[in-house]
Amino acid sequence: MTVPILLGISGSLRKDATNTKLMREAARLFGECTFNEADLRMPLYDGDLEAVEGVPEPTQVMAKQIAEADAVIISTPEYNKAPPGVLKNALDWVSRVEGRPWTGKPVAVMSAAAGRAGGERAQMILRACMVPFRPRILQGPEIHLAGSSKEFDENGRLTGEIYVRELTALMEALRAEIGR
């Protein structure tokens, strides 16, 4: 069997973001794979800019990463009860690329947030935003990492047994979905 290619997308741009840590922990718990991370640093979507300059290079790179991946992990923070603009912007830009890279792609969605709900609303809204792309979004187990800044050790590893157990189960489900 070939080694699966896994793409990680963190909805946070911060260097030490807990969503990036969660995404990387998911990849580690997934097991053997080639793991790549997407870069969401793109201009704001603007139809006039697209008409003049075309789809920006960072968007083309991300679309290619999605197309080449066997599965995608998305970890989103919650900003004002929704996913961050940078994540939605990247999704909007990728929707403008030919070839529909998301179609049929297995996707695991998770969230980490400072609040007690762990980004539950952001995750729900993100799932709705992805419907037009027609990926195969896993329905669970759901990962809503609450009080996320306290849930990682100095090496970026999850410390809570329940979170490790549930994230492992989600990654096992993602691996199985690749095999479908």
Backbone as ProteinMPNN parsed JSONL, in Angstrom:
{"seq_chain_A": "MTVPILLGISGSLRKDATNTKLMREAARLFGECTFNEADLRMPLYDGDLEAVEGVPEPTQVMAKQIAEADAVIISTPEYNKAPPGVLKNALDWVSRVEGRPWTGKPVAVMSAAAGRAGGERAQMILRACMVPFRPRILQGPEIHLAGSSKEFDENGRLTGEIYVRELTALMEALRAEIGR", "coords_chain_A": {"N_chain_A": [[0.844, -1.191, 0.0], [0.473, 2.244, -0.753], [1.959, 5.142, 0.757], [-0.174, 7.356, 2.335], [-1.073, 10.707, 1.359], [-1.443, 13.513, 3.265], [-3.08, 16.524, 3.853], [-2.822, 19.381, 5.796], [-4.755, 22.0, 7.113], [-4.705, 24.876, 8.833], [-6.747, 27.176, 10.402], [-5.675, 29.396, 11.567], [-3.271, 31.975, 11.588], [-1.319, 32.535, 13.417], [1.881, 31.998, 14.903], [2.25, 30.165, 17.106], [-0.234, 28.904, 17.226], [-3.016, 27.216, 18.636], [-4.687, 25.754, 17.002], [-3.054, 25.052, 14.893], [-1.289, 23.427, 16.276], [-3.107, 21.412, 17.042], [-3.877, 20.413, 14.534], [-1.403, 19.375, 13.674], [-1.001, 17.438, 15.653], [-3.098, 15.759, 15.021], [-2.218, 14.802, 12.531], [0.055, 13.436, 13.393], [-1.104, 11.43, 14.981], [-2.538, 10.167, 13.041], [-0.739, 8.551, 11.797], [1.615, 6.789, 9.706], [2.348, 8.777, 6.972], [2.593, 11.158, 4.292], [2.899, 14.366, 5.151], [1.635, 17.528, 4.525], [1.404, 21.097, 4.821], [-0.955, 23.649, 4.325], [-0.766, 27.047, 3.185], [-2.391, 29.869, 4.138], [-2.074, 32.494, 3.44], [-3.192, 34.751, 1.473], [-4.34, 37.151, -0.983], [-7.245, 39.195, -0.274], [-10.307, 37.895, -1.496], [-11.318, 39.084, -4.621], [-13.206, 39.802, -7.268], [-12.599, 41.563, -9.368], [-9.81, 41.772, -9.183], [-9.172, 39.109, -9.761], [-10.102, 38.997, -12.411], [-8.274, 40.656, -13.697], [-5.667, 39.789, -12.914], [-5.822, 37.041, -12.629], [-6.03, 33.854, -10.904], [-4.402, 33.922, -7.814], [-0.997, 32.891, -7.171], [-0.496, 31.615, -4.555], [-3.032, 30.522, -4.084], [-3.322, 28.762, -6.218], [-1.329, 26.946, -5.543], [-2.344, 25.896, -3.116], [-4.742, 24.73, -4.047], [-3.694, 22.752, -5.686], [-2.376, 21.219, -3.759], [-4.596, 20.273, -2.314], [-5.885, 18.764, -4.317], [-3.944, 16.786, -4.775], [-3.769, 15.505, -2.35], [-4.636, 12.681, -0.324], [-6.371, 12.914, 1.71], [-7.771, 15.497, 3.847], [-7.135, 17.558, 6.649], [-8.767, 19.889, 8.595], [-8.414, 22.453, 10.862], [-10.043, 24.702, 12.81], [-10.113, 27.918, 14.349], [-12.355, 29.824, 16.48], [-13.734, 32.815, 15.793], [-15.564, 35.342, 16.984], [-17.908, 33.756, 16.949], [-17.707, 32.306, 14.566], [-15.9, 30.784, 11.762], [-12.538, 31.952, 11.085], [-11.886, 34.813, 8.975], [-9.691, 34.49, 7.235], [-9.609, 31.77, 6.658], [-12.099, 31.3, 5.42], [-11.749, 33.023, 3.245], [-9.66, 31.715, 1.858], [-11.004, 29.368, 1.119], [-12.917, 30.5, -0.579], [-11.275, 31.534, -2.635], [-10.069, 29.14, -3.592], [-12.288, 27.95, -4.666], [-12.464, 29.131, -7.092], [-10.683, 27.965, -8.773], [-10.046, 25.852, -11.53], [-11.169, 22.468, -11.95], [-12.168, 21.491, -9.534], [-11.035, 20.651, -6.811], [-11.848, 19.738, -4.276], [-13.906, 17.888, -4.532], [-15.305, 14.892, -3.523], [-13.257, 14.442, -1.723], [-11.901, 13.081, 1.239], [-12.429, 14.58, 4.376], [-11.482, 15.734, 7.528], [-12.738, 17.613, 10.119], [-11.985, 19.866, 12.706], [-11.742, 21.727, 15.814], [-10.226, 24.262, 17.82], [-10.333, 26.324, 20.604], [-10.32, 29.175, 22.808], [-12.542, 29.43, 24.408], [-15.245, 27.775, 26.265], [-16.79, 26.136, 24.639], [-15.163, 25.254, 22.69], [-14.965, 25.978, 19.98], [-17.186, 25.09, 18.614], [-19.361, 26.327, 17.193], [-18.01, 27.622, 15.099], [-16.987, 25.419, 13.762], [-19.349, 24.155, 12.913], [-20.355, 26.082, 11.134], [-18.242, 26.176, 9.295], [-18.437, 23.603, 8.184], [-20.87, 23.891, 6.832], [-20.119, 25.843, 4.966], [-18.538, 24.354, 3.302], [-20.154, 22.642, 1.896], [-20.924, 23.237, -0.887], [-18.662, 22.382, -2.231], [-18.553, 19.656, -2.176], [-17.059, 17.671, -0.643], [-16.111, 14.679, 1.209], [-17.02, 14.889, 4.185], [-16.145, 13.885, 7.36], [-18.29, 12.765, 9.945], [-17.73, 12.423, 12.564], [-15.648, 11.116, 15.24], [-16.496, 14.134, 16.963], [-14.319, 16.874, 17.415], [-13.805, 19.291, 19.64], [-11.863, 21.357, 20.989], [-11.68, 22.731, 23.976], [-10.68, 25.596, 25.968], [-8.131, 25.725, 24.886], [-5.421, 26.609, 25.059], [-4.369, 25.478, 27.296], [-4.127, 22.8, 26.849], [-1.958, 21.555, 25.659], [1.362, 20.217, 25.786], [4.832, 21.294, 26.314], [5.987, 20.375, 23.991], [4.068, 20.482, 22.099], [2.203, 18.477, 22.186], [-0.941, 16.925, 22.75], [-2.451, 16.853, 25.955], [-4.66, 15.901, 27.353], [-6.307, 12.918, 28.021], [-8.84, 12.133, 27.011], [-9.135, 13.782, 24.771], [-6.974, 12.932, 23.193], [-7.724, 10.273, 22.759], [-10.179, 10.607, 21.346], [-9.328, 12.111, 19.128], [-7.55, 10.324, 17.98], [-9.381, 8.323, 17.247], [-10.84, 9.768, 15.345], [-8.868, 10.134, 13.4], [-8.387, 7.494, 12.693], [-10.836, 6.933, 11.513], [-10.645, 8.695, 9.363], [-8.5, 7.588, 7.937], [-9.696, 5.147, 7.24], [-11.716, 6.144, 5.601], [-10.258, 7.051, 3.439], [-9.603, 4.659, 2.291], [-12.006, 3.82, 1.246]], "CA_chain_A": [[0.0, 0.0, 0.0], [1.244, 3.477, -0.803], [1.85, 6.033, 1.917], [-1.143, 8.403, 2.004], [-0.711, 12.124, 1.447], [-2.378, 14.212, 4.132], [-2.915, 17.977, 3.848], [-3.332, 20.063, 6.972], [-5.127, 23.408, 6.964], [-5.008, 25.539, 10.096], [-7.424, 28.448, 10.172], [-4.998, 30.464, 12.292], [-1.961, 32.343, 11.058], [-0.368, 32.756, 14.504], [2.992, 31.049, 14.963], [2.008, 29.127, 18.107], [-1.678, 28.709, 17.286], [-3.439, 25.902, 19.105], [-5.258, 25.016, 15.876], [-1.931, 24.448, 14.173], [-0.845, 22.308, 17.117], [-4.105, 20.359, 16.948], [-3.743, 19.845, 13.193], [-0.179, 18.567, 13.655], [-1.255, 16.269, 16.503], [-3.952, 14.864, 14.231], [-1.354, 14.142, 11.551], [0.911, 12.479, 14.115], [-1.942, 10.309, 15.388], [-2.96, 9.486, 11.811], [0.257, 7.512, 11.536], [2.487, 6.96, 8.551], [1.797, 9.55, 5.864], [3.314, 12.351, 3.873], [2.071, 15.449, 5.671], [1.906, 18.87, 4.021], [0.566, 22.137, 5.412], [-1.354, 24.729, 3.421], [-0.503, 28.423, 3.609], [-3.597, 30.646, 3.842], [-1.746, 33.903, 3.186], [-3.64, 35.093, 0.119], [-5.062, 38.43, -0.98], [-8.686, 39.063, -0.12], [-10.938, 37.594, -2.776], [-11.82, 40.253, -5.335], [-13.468, 39.398, -8.641], [-11.881, 42.447, -10.286], [-8.414, 41.329, -9.15], [-9.118, 37.846, -10.496], [-10.272, 39.279, -13.837], [-7.066, 41.302, -14.217], [-4.429, 39.05, -12.629], [-6.057, 35.607, -12.533], [-5.989, 33.266, -9.568], [-3.06, 34.124, -7.253], [-0.124, 31.722, -7.036], [-0.741, 30.843, -3.333], [-4.281, 29.787, -4.248], [-3.046, 27.646, -7.116], [-0.551, 25.971, -4.766], [-3.242, 25.226, -2.191], [-5.648, 23.881, -4.824], [-2.91, 21.576, -6.112], [-2.179, 20.404, -2.562], [-5.87, 19.605, -2.033], [-6.103, 17.763, -5.362], [-2.97, 15.693, -4.652], [-3.898, 14.848, -1.042], [-5.605, 11.599, -0.182], [-7.333, 13.407, 2.697], [-7.472, 16.823, 4.375], [-7.502, 17.886, 8.028], [-8.953, 21.327, 8.788], [-8.602, 22.848, 12.252], [-10.451, 26.106, 12.782], [-10.459, 28.661, 15.563], [-13.654, 30.49, 16.434], [-13.643, 34.26, 15.988], [-16.9, 35.949, 16.997], [-18.892, 32.705, 16.676], [-17.587, 31.824, 13.184], [-14.512, 30.545, 11.349], [-11.853, 33.201, 10.752], [-11.963, 35.278, 7.594], [-8.595, 33.974, 6.418], [-9.991, 30.434, 6.207], [-13.184, 31.459, 4.438], [-11.155, 33.631, 2.06], [-8.942, 30.667, 1.13], [-12.013, 28.509, 0.496], [-13.494, 31.248, -1.699], [-10.304, 31.56, -3.724], [-9.909, 27.798, -4.173], [-13.486, 27.652, -5.461], [-12.292, 29.767, -8.407], [-9.709, 27.173, -9.527], [-10.663, 24.787, -12.324], [-10.848, 21.108, -11.555], [-12.919, 21.113, -8.331], [-10.154, 19.771, -6.036], [-12.473, 19.212, -3.062], [-14.941, 16.901, -4.811], [-15.044, 13.532, -3.079], [-12.071, 14.381, -0.853], [-12.171, 12.872, 2.666], [-12.03, 15.736, 5.178], [-11.747, 15.727, 8.964], [-12.827, 18.976, 10.631], [-11.839, 19.969, 14.16], [-11.587, 23.113, 16.231], [-9.62, 24.571, 19.116], [-10.659, 27.708, 20.946], [-10.133, 29.53, 24.213], [-13.81, 29.312, 25.113], [-15.648, 26.469, 26.794], [-17.419, 25.322, 23.597], [-14.103, 24.709, 21.853], [-15.091, 26.291, 18.553], [-18.284, 24.301, 18.048], [-20.099, 27.097, 16.179], [-17.143, 27.82, 13.928], [-16.918, 24.147, 13.043], [-20.641, 23.947, 12.263], [-20.431, 27.008, 10.002], [-17.256, 25.715, 8.306], [-19.02, 22.454, 7.494], [-21.875, 24.428, 5.902], [-19.407, 26.549, 3.889], [-17.888, 23.383, 2.42], [-21.159, 21.852, 1.176], [-20.885, 23.369, -2.348], [-17.461, 21.757, -2.8], [-18.867, 18.237, -2.197], [-16.092, 16.734, -0.068], [-16.676, 13.671, 2.113], [-16.678, 15.362, 5.529], [-16.445, 12.92, 8.407], [-19.262, 13.271, 10.906], [-17.272, 12.28, 13.937], [-16.027, 11.844, 16.434], [-16.293, 15.578, 16.913], [-13.227, 17.395, 18.234], [-13.976, 20.703, 20.011], [-10.872, 21.498, 22.052], [-11.986, 23.908, 24.788], [-9.56, 26.061, 26.784], [-7.064, 25.056, 24.122], [-4.042, 27.001, 25.412], [-3.92, 24.655, 28.427], [-4.263, 21.394, 26.481], [-0.758, 21.061, 24.975], [2.606, 20.324, 26.553], [5.851, 22.143, 25.683], [6.338, 19.809, 22.683], [2.915, 20.582, 21.22], [1.399, 17.257, 22.274], [-2.153, 16.995, 23.559], [-2.253, 16.257, 27.272], [-5.893, 15.293, 27.856], [-6.534, 11.567, 27.497], [-10.066, 12.045, 26.216], [-8.884, 14.411, 23.471], [-6.088, 12.036, 22.435], [-8.531, 9.115, 22.361], [-11.143, 11.007, 20.314], [-8.593, 12.514, 17.927], [-7.064, 9.072, 17.388], [-10.531, 7.694, 16.599], [-11.147, 10.544, 14.14], [-7.848, 9.847, 12.397], [-8.646, 6.133, 12.214], [-11.969, 7.063, 10.598], [-10.151, 9.354, 8.149], [-7.711, 6.582, 7.221], [-10.669, 4.21, 6.663], [-12.427, 6.838, 4.525], [-9.355, 7.06, 2.279], [-9.669, 3.329, 1.696], [-13.32, 3.544, 0.628]], "C_chain_A": [[0.88, 1.242, 0.0], [1.0, 4.308, 0.448], [0.879, 7.162, 1.545], [-0.557, 9.805, 2.163], [-1.828, 12.821, 2.206], [-2.063, 15.703, 4.072], [-3.553, 18.548, 5.102], [-3.605, 21.527, 6.673], [-5.484, 23.932, 8.342], [-5.617, 26.889, 9.779], [-6.809, 29.615, 10.913], [-3.627, 30.716, 11.689], [-0.901, 32.516, 12.148], [0.659, 31.635, 14.571], [2.726, 29.889, 15.918], [0.523, 28.833, 18.289], [-2.036, 27.302, 17.756], [-4.11, 25.103, 17.99], [-4.179, 24.382, 15.019], [-1.389, 23.271, 14.962], [-1.814, 21.129, 17.011], [-4.027, 19.651, 15.596], [-2.527, 18.93, 13.117], [-0.31, 17.324, 14.531], [-2.125, 15.265, 15.747], [-3.109, 14.102, 13.213], [-0.458, 13.103, 12.222], [0.103, 11.237, 14.487], [-2.497, 9.536, 14.192], [-2.018, 8.326, 11.519], [1.028, 7.806, 10.261], [1.754, 7.673, 7.417], [2.835, 10.577, 5.423], [2.415, 13.512, 4.251], [2.546, 16.788, 5.14], [0.962, 19.844, 4.699], [0.286, 23.222, 4.385], [-1.013, 26.074, 4.042], [-1.695, 29.274, 3.18], [-3.318, 32.115, 3.556], [-1.994, 34.222, 1.715], [-4.277, 36.472, 0.164], [-6.538, 38.177, -0.728], [-9.312, 38.79, -1.48], [-11.579, 38.856, -3.339], [-11.974, 39.836, -6.792], [-12.753, 40.265, -9.66], [-10.405, 42.071, -10.348], [-8.258, 40.03, -9.938], [-9.218, 38.084, -12.001], [-9.004, 39.849, -14.461], [-5.833, 40.403, -14.087], [-4.59, 37.534, -12.616], [-5.998, 35.147, -11.081], [-4.568, 33.388, -9.029], [-2.294, 32.803, -7.08], [-0.368, 30.943, -5.729], [-2.028, 30.01, -3.397], [-4.066, 28.575, -5.139], [-2.264, 26.542, -6.398], [-1.477, 25.189, -3.839], [-4.204, 24.299, -2.932], [-4.934, 22.616, -5.295], [-2.669, 20.644, -4.927], [-3.451, 19.629, -2.222], [-6.079, 18.466, -3.038], [-5.187, 16.55, -5.185], [-3.097, 14.922, -3.343], [-4.906, 13.707, -1.123], [-6.7, 11.995, 0.799], [-6.847, 14.742, 3.238], [-7.958, 16.921, 5.816], [-7.643, 19.404, 8.084], [-9.203, 21.576, 10.267], [-8.885, 24.344, 12.279], [-10.606, 26.708, 14.174], [-11.876, 29.22, 15.418], [-13.44, 31.959, 16.758], [-15.051, 34.82, 15.89], [-17.969, 34.986, 16.471], [-18.837, 32.155, 15.253], [-16.135, 31.471, 12.88], [-13.849, 31.878, 10.994], [-11.949, 33.53, 9.264], [-10.885, 34.698, 6.697], [-8.924, 32.577, 5.874], [-11.088, 30.509, 5.158], [-12.657, 32.066, 3.146], [-10.43, 32.589, 1.213], [-9.923, 29.728, 0.43], [-12.638, 29.2, -0.715], [-12.547, 31.28, -2.892], [-10.178, 30.192, -4.39], [-11.123, 27.422, -5.015], [-13.379, 28.215, -6.88], [-11.31, 29.005, -9.309], [-10.446, 26.078, -10.295], [-10.277, 23.422, -11.758], [-11.522, 20.625, -10.289], [-12.119, 20.169, -7.42], [-10.782, 19.139, -4.798], [-13.407, 18.032, -3.317], [-14.508, 15.491, -4.411], [-13.878, 13.361, -2.128], [-12.483, 14.099, 0.592], [-11.603, 14.031, 3.487], [-12.429, 15.508, 6.633], [-11.678, 17.162, 9.451], [-12.732, 18.93, 12.148], [-11.673, 21.432, 14.52], [-10.945, 23.182, 17.609], [-9.893, 26.042, 19.384], [-10.457, 27.934, 22.437], [-11.4, 29.289, 25.023], [-14.187, 27.892, 25.481], [-16.331, 25.582, 25.76], [-16.4, 24.79, 22.596], [-14.24, 24.942, 20.36], [-16.223, 25.56, 17.858], [-19.052, 25.057, 16.958], [-19.262, 27.308, 14.921], [-17.085, 26.549, 13.085], [-18.214, 23.874, 12.282], [-20.76, 24.829, 11.007], [-19.448, 26.6, 8.909], [-17.814, 24.546, 7.507], [-20.051, 22.919, 6.458], [-21.211, 25.126, 4.717], [-18.809, 25.578, 2.873], [-18.873, 22.567, 1.582], [-21.066, 22.017, -0.342], [-19.701, 22.655, -3.009], [-17.589, 20.241, -2.893], [-17.734, 17.319, -1.745], [-16.833, 15.668, 0.741], [-16.241, 14.038, 3.529], [-17.099, 14.311, 6.549], [-17.373, 13.549, 9.436], [-18.827, 13.088, 12.357], [-16.189, 11.241, 14.058], [-15.694, 13.334, 16.313], [-15.185, 15.983, 17.883], [-13.451, 18.889, 18.415], [-13.079, 20.92, 21.218], [-11.099, 22.817, 22.797], [-10.786, 24.301, 25.645], [-8.242, 25.594, 26.192], [-5.638, 25.424, 24.531], [-3.487, 26.15, 26.555], [-3.857, 23.169, 28.08], [-3.049, 20.787, 25.771], [0.444, 21.179, 25.896], [3.613, 21.176, 25.779], [6.299, 21.637, 24.312], [5.172, 19.85, 21.696], [2.034, 19.348, 21.209], [0.174, 17.504, 23.153], [-1.927, 16.286, 24.882], [-3.495, 15.544, 27.801], [-6.17, 13.953, 27.199], [-7.768, 11.477, 26.608], [-9.863, 12.66, 24.83], [-7.991, 13.528, 22.601], [-6.889, 10.847, 21.918], [-9.487, 9.478, 21.216], [-10.455, 11.417, 19.011], [-8.02, 11.287, 17.216], [-8.202, 8.369, 16.641], [-10.911, 8.434, 15.315], [-10.132, 10.251, 13.04], [-7.974, 8.417, 11.862], [-9.813, 6.143, 11.221], [-11.544, 7.715, 9.281], [-9.353, 8.372, 7.309], [-8.655, 5.579, 6.543], [-11.402, 4.85, 5.477], [-11.566, 6.927, 3.269], [-9.478, 5.732, 1.535], [-10.992, 3.001, 1.025], [-13.305, 3.708, -0.869]], "O_chain_A": [[1.909, 1.284, 0.674], [-0.034, 4.185, 1.105], [1.089, 7.849, 0.546], [0.327, 10.045, 2.986], [-3.0, 12.733, 1.841], [-0.908, 16.101, 4.224], [-4.697, 18.228, 5.426], [-2.787, 22.209, 6.056], [-6.456, 23.483, 8.95], [-5.073, 27.656, 8.985], [-7.359, 30.716, 10.896], [-2.913, 29.781, 11.326], [0.286, 32.631, 11.842], [0.343, 30.471, 14.325], [2.96, 28.736, 15.557], [0.08, 28.544, 19.401], [-1.43, 26.321, 17.325], [-4.098, 23.873, 18.037], [-4.371, 23.293, 14.478], [-1.065, 22.232, 14.387], [-1.387, 19.98, 16.903], [-4.103, 18.424, 15.531], [-2.606, 17.835, 12.561], [0.217, 16.267, 14.184], [-1.903, 14.058, 15.834], [-3.269, 12.892, 13.052], [-0.24, 12.02, 11.68], [0.581, 10.114, 14.323], [-2.882, 8.375, 14.328], [-2.437, 7.264, 11.058], [1.078, 8.947, 9.802], [0.694, 7.239, 6.965], [3.826, 10.819, 6.112], [1.302, 13.637, 3.74], [3.716, 17.144, 5.283], [-0.142, 19.477, 5.103], [1.185, 23.657, 3.666], [-0.977, 26.22, 5.264], [-1.978, 29.389, 1.987], [-4.256, 32.904, 3.443], [-1.148, 34.001, 0.849], [-4.708, 36.921, 1.226], [-7.028, 37.069, -0.944], [-8.91, 39.37, -2.489], [-12.279, 39.59, -2.641], [-10.987, 39.549, -7.469], [-12.34, 39.77, -10.708], [-9.81, 42.051, -11.426], [-7.304, 39.88, -10.702], [-8.506, 37.451, -12.78], [-8.693, 39.562, -15.617], [-5.052, 40.27, -15.029], [-3.593, 36.811, -12.594], [-5.924, 35.957, -10.158], [-3.62, 33.001, -9.711], [-2.889, 31.746, -6.871], [-0.444, 29.716, -5.775], [-2.097, 28.921, -2.827], [-4.567, 27.488, -4.852], [-2.505, 25.355, -6.617], [-1.407, 23.961, -3.779], [-4.45, 23.183, -2.474], [-5.519, 21.533, -5.298], [-2.748, 19.424, -5.068], [-3.382, 18.449, -1.878], [-6.41, 17.345, -2.655], [-5.606, 15.417, -5.42], [-2.589, 13.806, -3.233], [-5.881, 13.756, -1.873], [-7.817, 11.483, 0.735], [-5.672, 15.086, 3.112], [-9.037, 16.439, 6.161], [-6.738, 20.127, 7.668], [-10.103, 20.979, 10.857], [-8.071, 25.15, 11.828], [-11.167, 26.078, 15.07], [-12.503, 29.099, 14.366], [-13.017, 32.307, 17.86], [-15.664, 34.775, 14.824], [-18.817, 35.357, 15.66], [-19.822, 31.591, 14.777], [-15.238, 31.818, 13.648], [-14.54, 32.833, 10.638], [-12.075, 32.644, 8.418], [-11.135, 34.438, 5.52], [-8.551, 32.248, 4.748], [-11.007, 29.848, 4.122], [-13.077, 31.664, 2.061], [-10.567, 32.578, -0.01], [-9.702, 29.337, -0.716], [-12.864, 28.571, -1.749], [-12.97, 31.076, -4.03], [-10.18, 30.097, -5.617], [-11.001, 26.66, -5.974], [-14.13, 27.81, -7.767], [-11.129, 29.363, -10.473], [-11.364, 25.452, -9.765], [-9.21, 23.251, -11.17], [-11.453, 19.433, -9.99], [-12.49, 19.004, -7.272], [-10.301, 18.113, -4.318], [-13.671, 17.252, -2.402], [-13.498, 14.97, -4.884], [-13.543, 12.234, -1.763], [-13.335, 14.809, 1.128], [-10.446, 14.415, 3.318], [-13.566, 15.138, 6.929], [-10.684, 17.852, 9.228], [-13.323, 18.065, 12.793], [-11.485, 22.279, 13.646], [-11.101, 22.287, 18.44], [-9.711, 26.894, 18.514], [-10.427, 26.987, 23.222], [-11.324, 28.974, 26.211], [-13.538, 26.931, 25.068], [-16.445, 24.376, 25.981], [-16.737, 23.966, 21.746], [-13.69, 24.185, 19.56], [-16.216, 25.427, 16.634], [-19.359, 24.487, 15.911], [-19.768, 27.183, 13.806], [-17.127, 26.6, 11.856], [-18.182, 23.416, 11.14], [-21.21, 24.372, 9.956], [-19.778, 26.669, 7.724], [-17.676, 24.506, 6.284], [-20.094, 22.401, 5.342], [-21.687, 25.014, 3.588], [-18.598, 25.939, 1.715], [-18.462, 21.872, 0.653], [-21.124, 21.01, -1.048], [-19.736, 22.36, -4.204], [-16.82, 19.6, -3.61], [-17.471, 16.301, -2.385], [-18.047, 15.756, 0.928], [-15.217, 13.558, 4.014], [-18.259, 13.9, 6.594], [-17.249, 14.732, 9.755], [-19.502, 13.559, 13.273], [-15.853, 10.563, 13.087], [-14.735, 13.724, 15.646], [-15.12, 15.502, 19.014], [-13.308, 19.665, 17.47], [-13.498, 20.69, 22.352], [-10.749, 23.888, 22.299], [-9.971, 23.453, 26.008], [-7.353, 25.129, 26.905], [-4.729, 24.612, 24.359], [-2.274, 26.104, 26.762], [-3.557, 22.355, 28.953], [-3.1, 19.639, 25.331], [0.543, 22.116, 26.688], [3.293, 21.715, 24.72], [6.921, 22.379, 23.552], [5.271, 19.32, 20.589], [1.203, 19.188, 20.315], [0.247, 18.202, 24.164], [-1.285, 15.237, 24.927], [-3.367, 14.65, 28.637], [-6.258, 13.857, 25.975], [-7.741, 10.817, 25.569], [-10.354, 12.13, 23.834], [-8.231, 13.395, 21.401], [-6.744, 10.459, 20.759], [-9.59, 8.742, 20.234], [-10.94, 11.107, 17.923], [-8.011, 11.228, 15.986], [-8.006, 7.878, 15.529], [-11.261, 7.807, 14.314], [-10.502, 10.133, 11.872], [-7.692, 8.17, 10.69], [-9.778, 5.442, 10.209], [-12.022, 7.335, 8.213], [-9.516, 8.329, 6.09], [-8.431, 5.203, 5.392], [-11.675, 4.188, 4.476], [-12.089, 6.883, 2.156], [-9.459, 5.692, 0.305], [-11.091, 2.005, 0.308], [-14.329, 3.511, -1.522]]}, "name": "protein", "num_of_chains": 1, "seq": "MTVPILLGISGSLRKDATNTKLMREAARLFGECTFNEADLRMPLYDGDLEAVEGVPEPTQVMAKQIAEADAVIISTPEYNKAPPGVLKNALDWVSRVEGRPWTGKPVAVMSAAAGRAGGERAQMILRACMVPFRPRILQGPEIHLAGSSKEFDENGRLTGEIYVRELTALMEALRAEIGR"}
